[in-house]
Amino acid sequence: MKFRFFQKNKLVNIVIKDYEIRVLQTNKENAFEQPIYHTIALKRGIVEKGRIKDYVKLQAILQKHLKEWKIQKQLVHFTVPDDLVVLKEVILPFEMDKNEEKEYILQELKDDIPFEDPMIDYFYKGEMEEEKKAIVFATPEKELIDYVALLEETNLKPIGASVSSIALYRLFYHLDLAGDGVFMLMNIDLEGVQIATFEKHQPVFLKFLSFYEWMEYWKNEENGFIWKGTDSEFNDYMNRLIEGLISVYTSSETTLQKKINGVLISGHHPAFSSLQKKIQQALHVKVSHIQKDALFLHDRVGVPESGYVPFGLALREVHL
């Protein structure tokens, strides 16, 4: 008989992208106590738009590196891929029993969820006299089960899944960069941008701007990702990205009918500095980002931007 003894004082935080796996190992009680960070490059076709396409190969790659880094039999938090998460607000009848709410929510959202067999999680935004507001997260059941199975079969114990923007917001909050007002967060990656709005530290809006079609222009070389298209194509790419962000910012502000107090930006992107300047110029609001000397790894090397979401996962037990 086999027994699996998990190292309960250690925590692994994993983000799986189409082109990269990001792994942050932390102390469960104190995420800032000598964290260790690794990345694994992935070839195209193993993961596509967040969905695992070559399960056997992905499992072998992850298992090989975890064994090499001696990251086994540990608890793990992971993110649900950005393209596979939907957030909606649902008004629930005040008198409705808790056991009836899930079916009611699924019925209300049947035309708003773009995938079959959704798994949902929700929390109450607030209660009124005759109705309750629920913020609902939905993700496809099959893909979530695939990720849980992948981690379990690499000898880890999944204890929580999160949305990347919520994990990242938690880090901004911990670093005193998010106040009590309304803040929009933009997490920029090669695959696209996940945009989320938080009101009094609760997520109230979520949207993913996909840029998968542009990923073929980026090539992963020894010193990072290099643009392989023309200058004209690059300018077109950057303009479309900025225009998309401005469009969402404007429409979300209108929907909230409140002034956004600030924009929080982060991301693992070769043109991040340029994007940051363009966003600052385009939006008439304070734009904040995490300074490079804000977080350090065990060897006193600063945490790269790609490690911010895993770091936010490690702070999952922090209550806002």
Secondary structure, 3 states (H helix, E strand, C coil): CCCCCCEEEEEEEEEECCCEEEEEEEECCCCCCCCEEEEEECCCCCEECCEECCHHHHHHHHHHHHHHCCCCCEEEEEEECHHHCEEEEEEEECCCCHHHHHHHHHHHCCCCCCCCCEEEEEEEEEECCCEEEEEEEEEEHHHHHHHHHHHHHCCCEEEEEEEHHHHHHHHHHHCCCCCCCEEEEEEEECCEEEEEEEECCEEEEEEEEECHHHHHHEEEECCEEEECCCHHHHHHHHHHHHHHHHHHHHHHHHHHCCCCCEEEEEEECCCHHHHHHHHHHHCCCCEECCCCCCCECCCCCECCHHHHHHHHHHCCCCCC
